Amino acid sequence: MADFSIDPAFQEQLDWIREFVKTEVEPLDLAFAGEDMVYNKASAFYEEAIRPLQQVVKDRGLWSCHLTPEYGGQGYGQVQLAYMNEILGRSQFGPTVFGNQAPDSGNAEIIAHYGTAEQKAKYLEPLLDGRISSCYSMTEPQGGADPGVFKCSAVRDGDEWVIDGEKWFSSSLRYASFLIVMVITDPDVAVHKGASMFLVPADSPGIEVVRNVGVGQEHEGHGGHAYVRYNSVRVPADHLLGGEGQAFAIAQTRLGGGRLHHAMRTVGAVSRCLDMLCERALSRTTQGELLARKQATQEKIADSFIELLQFKLQVLHAAWVVDQKGGHGARKEIAAVKVATPKVYREAVLRTMQLHGALGVSNEMPLANMLMASVTMGIADGPTEVHKFTVAREVLKGYSPAEGDWPSEHLPERRAAARAEYADLLERSVADL
Ligand SMILES: Cc1cc2nc3c(=O)[nH]c(=O)nc-3n(C[C@H](O)[C@H](O)[C@H](O)COP(=O)(O)OP(=O)(O)OC[C@H]3O[C@@H](n4cnc5c(N)ncnc54)[C@H](O)[C@@H]3O)c2cc1C
């Protein structure tokens, strides 16, 4: 039976995290907004404002909880991480202060899993320590959801590989010390066998950022997602991550956990929407009564609460399945959560926006940014349609075709069979009439 219980010691940690995020971390969101601030680890801001808070988290034993103790984490199970990420999801800086900011968290996971001792010493240690940032470079301009269209390739040349091609939406490349780049190394086999991953130092000659792309209303050129060209970029052969042709297995290790953690943080964002919705309902009077007294408002509150509760339980359940069966065994549940995440988030934001009127769509509330974030959730890490396909494929594995020409629920057939079983009794019942 699924178990989402919280033991008293962990509850104490959660209470501490909630208070710490509210008093120490959320003010950073307000004073220092902007993606740059999260990833620029060489800035005075990072040194003076972020690192002291990270030290408090480390002293409290809550740093990078998703990693095993061997890598400086706590080895928390996914259910514990779900409760924790829900709180961190209320703040932009929360994941950074607690050592689980994407894409670094996912990149660290795959180097820990597939990296050699040298790769771990050079890239993983400073990454885990929060000293450097990294970038994950997989999507290409001509397509992200279908790796079959990837063209960026690497060719072996002596002790080096030479990478040529383009990548798109390589987030936070601007501040990365290294990139993990997925490339085709064997064009003669299917892409899931012919793609490999490389650790590429960000200062390698030939890496050309065509431009940094923003989302929504970010100013042109100021976005955090690089359109990048690899012009015969040379990497030493020992910078291959895992084996040749292993890129897909590695990507799955990274993306499964990442998708679930995004969903956990979205629970926090959706509950923040509900808080704003309810506060507004109890604060604004129109036509002589509080908005909270209007049936239309009550419907919004009920819908938001019910969907939040359903979503939170779905996320906890998926987390529990991962704890029981591992990420691969939970791919149906993770894909289902990935599909639900943008939908629940978007609906919650829209209701809250609506109730705030002009203020709701203004740049004086966090809601417009949240709306863009909710749409993004349906695209990044694979679009909703593709995850629905995974859910359906996995669900169908539990079924088989009907045996005859009719569905197994076809009433005339079932009724005839039931009547045959009770023929005696039916006959006597008719005789008694
Ligand atoms: C904020 C953000 C950050 C990102 N960060 C990174 C990063 O750091 N590194 C990285 O490599 N990538 C990153 N991405 C890219 C992301 O992974 C891709 O956008 C995603 O995989 C979809 O690829 P695409 O944009 O090329 O869309 P496409 O593959 O062109 O798909 C476009 C649309 O077509 C439809 N579609 C696609 N496939 C199917 C299908 N099989 N069936 C039905 N409909 C379908 C869907 O509606 C889909 O949204 C990021 C994206 C965003 C938005």
Ligand as a Chemical Component Dictionary entry (heavy atoms), coordinates in Angstrom:
data_LIG
# 
_chem_comp.id                   LIG 
_chem_comp.type                 NON-POLYMER 
_chem_comp.pdbx_formal_charge   0 
_chem_comp.three_letter_code    LIG 
# 
loop_
_chem_comp_atom.comp_id 
_chem_comp_atom.atom_id 
_chem_comp_atom.alt_atom_id 
_chem_comp_atom.type_symbol 
_chem_comp_atom.charge 
_chem_comp_atom.model_Cartn_x 
_chem_comp_atom.model_Cartn_y 
_chem_comp_atom.model_Cartn_z 
_chem_comp_atom.pdbx_ordinal 
LIG C1  C1  C 0 12.321 27.004 -20.894 1  
LIG C2  C2  C 0 12.941 25.880 -21.691 2  
LIG C3  C3  C 0 14.193 25.399 -21.330 3  
LIG C4  C4  C 0 14.811 24.390 -22.084 4  
LIG N1  N1  N 0 16.055 23.985 -21.738 5  
LIG C5  C5  C 0 16.705 23.075 -22.508 6  
LIG C6  C6  C 0 18.050 22.701 -22.216 7  
LIG O1  O1  O 0 18.658 23.167 -21.258 8  
LIG N2  N2  N 0 18.679 21.832 -23.064 9  
LIG C7  C7  C 0 18.052 21.283 -24.144 10 
LIG O2  O2  O 0 18.664 20.500 -24.853 11 
LIG N3  N3  N 0 16.768 21.624 -24.448 12 
LIG C8  C8  C 0 16.088 22.513 -23.671 13 
LIG N4  N4  N 0 14.785 22.898 -23.983 14 
LIG C9  C9  C 0 14.176 22.392 -25.212 15 
LIG C10 C10 C 0 13.083 21.381 -24.982 16 
LIG O3  O3  O 0 13.582 20.169 -24.500 17 
LIG C11 C11 C 0 12.346 21.236 -26.329 18 
LIG O4  O4  O 0 11.685 22.462 -26.550 19 
LIG C12 C12 C 0 11.354 20.082 -26.372 20 
LIG O5  O5  O 0 12.007 18.839 -26.390 21 
LIG C13 C13 C 0 10.456 20.182 -27.621 22 
LIG O6  O6  O 0 11.241 20.335 -28.762 23 
LIG P1  P1  P 0 10.911 21.529 -29.809 24 
LIG O7  O7  O 0 10.825 22.809 -29.077 25 
LIG O8  O8  O 0 11.887 21.439 -30.917 26 
LIG O9  O9  O 0 9.486  21.221 -30.333 27 
LIG P2  P2  P 0 9.088  20.177 -31.466 28 
LIG O10 O10 O 0 9.825  18.900 -31.294 29 
LIG O11 O11 O 0 9.165  20.841 -32.802 30 
LIG O12 O12 O 0 7.566  19.968 -31.099 31 
LIG C14 C14 C 0 6.678  21.086 -31.246 32 
LIG C15 C15 C 0 5.280  20.636 -30.953 33 
LIG O13 O13 O 0 4.872  19.631 -31.888 34 
LIG C16 C16 C 0 3.990  18.724 -31.267 35 
LIG N5  N5  N 0 4.575  17.393 -31.272 36 
LIG C17 C17 C 0 5.891  17.069 -31.222 37 
LIG N6  N6  N 0 6.037  15.728 -31.248 38 
LIG C18 C18 C 0 4.801  15.201 -31.321 39 
LIG C19 C19 C 0 4.293  13.872 -31.380 40 
LIG N7  N7  N 0 5.107  12.813 -31.349 41 
LIG N8  N8  N 0 2.953  13.698 -31.448 42 
LIG C20 C20 C 0 2.115  14.751 -31.460 43 
LIG N9  N9  N 0 2.547  16.030 -31.418 44 
LIG C21 C21 C 0 3.859  16.250 -31.344 45 
LIG C22 C22 C 0 3.823  19.217 -29.821 46 
LIG O14 O14 O 0 2.702  20.060 -29.748 47 
LIG C23 C23 C 0 5.090  19.999 -29.600 48 
LIG O15 O15 O 0 4.984  20.955 -28.543 49 
LIG C24 C24 C 0 14.137 23.855 -23.221 50 
LIG C25 C25 C 0 12.864 24.321 -23.562 51 
LIG C26 C26 C 0 12.265 25.322 -22.816 52 
LIG C27 C27 C 0 10.915 25.836 -23.236 53 
# 
loop_
_chem_comp_bond.comp_id 
_chem_comp_bond.atom_id_1 
_chem_comp_bond.atom_id_2 
_chem_comp_bond.value_order 
_chem_comp_bond.pdbx_ordinal 
LIG C1  C2  SING 1  
LIG C2  C3  SING 2  
LIG C2  C26 DOUB 3  
LIG C3  C4  DOUB 4  
LIG C4  N1  SING 5  
LIG C4  C24 SING 6  
LIG N1  C5  DOUB 7  
LIG C5  C6  SING 8  
LIG C5  C8  SING 9  
LIG C6  O1  DOUB 10 
LIG C6  N2  SING 11 
LIG N2  C7  SING 12 
LIG C7  O2  DOUB 13 
LIG C7  N3  SING 14 
LIG N3  C8  DOUB 15 
LIG C8  N4  SING 16 
LIG N4  C9  SING 17 
LIG N4  C24 SING 18 
LIG C9  C10 SING 19 
LIG C10 O3  SING 20 
LIG C10 C11 SING 21 
LIG C11 O4  SING 22 
LIG C11 C12 SING 23 
LIG C12 O5  SING 24 
LIG C12 C13 SING 25 
LIG C13 O6  SING 26 
LIG O6  P1  SING 27 
LIG P1  O7  DOUB 28 
LIG P1  O8  SING 29 
LIG P1  O9  SING 30 
LIG O9  P2  SING 31 
LIG P2  O10 DOUB 32 
LIG P2  O11 SING 33 
LIG P2  O12 SING 34 
LIG O12 C14 SING 35 
LIG C14 C15 SING 36 
LIG C15 O13 SING 37 
LIG C15 C23 SING 38 
LIG O13 C16 SING 39 
LIG C16 N5  SING 40 
LIG C16 C22 SING 41 
LIG N5  C17 SING 42 
LIG N5  C21 SING 43 
LIG C17 N6  DOUB 44 
LIG N6  C18 SING 45 
LIG C18 C19 SING 46 
LIG C18 C21 DOUB 47 
LIG C19 N7  SING 48 
LIG C19 N8  DOUB 49 
LIG N8  C20 SING 50 
LIG C20 N9  DOUB 51 
LIG N9  C21 SING 52 
LIG C22 O14 SING 53 
LIG C22 C23 SING 54 
LIG C23 O15 SING 55 
LIG C24 C25 DOUB 56 
LIG C25 C26 SING 57 
LIG C26 C27 SING 58 
# 
